[in-house]
Amino acid sequence: MGRAEMIILIGAIAILGRYSLTVNDALAGNEIHILQSEYELNAVSIVEGVFRQAWLKSFDENTVTGNPDSIPGSFTGASALGTESGESYPNFDDIDDFNDLTIEGEATNGMTYSMKISVGYVDVSDKETFLATRSSLKRMNVTLSSDYMRNDITFSRIYPYWK
């Protein structure tokens, strides 16, 4: 084999090696994106589970046994939202018991997570800002964080009171 063929062979090996590294980097990057997507979908499922739990509860402590005398005047005051004495998760009886709750857990795929939940009254014209007064709408914000995900996820759900 001549000198020219040897240089061409070394060049071809170098190009093939570089191409191989590029393909490996792309495959590894795709796998990371796939795992991130799996963890994020799992996180959404966990948050939806909390929303479903809250949906099955009464709107307010004063609606557990029936309709209150006045709406929204008989509802729990905005500054008193949270668990009542003797209540603990998951044995709540109304939506605002979830206020200021932190839940830590591990998903079936091994992802550890922490959820912070806040609940407050909101107004029909401004469903973002918690009110200092009572309303017939409550908003639940759930933020889930995990070392397995790049970013925390935050979801909100509005719960209306209806007789």
MOJOVEN-V268469 format. One line per field, one symbol per residue. burial: I if it has 24 or more other C-alpha atoms within 12 Angstrom, else O. Layout:
BEGIN
burial = ???
END
This chain:
BEGIN
burial = OOOOOOOOOOOOOOOOOOOOOOOOOOOOOOOOOOOOOOIIOIIIOIIIOIIOOIIOIIIIIIIOOOOOOOOIOOIIOIOOIIIOOOOOIOOIIIIIIIIIIOIOOOOOOOIOIIIIIIIIIIOOOOOOOIIOOIIIIIIIIIIIIIOIIOOOIOIIIIIIIOO
END
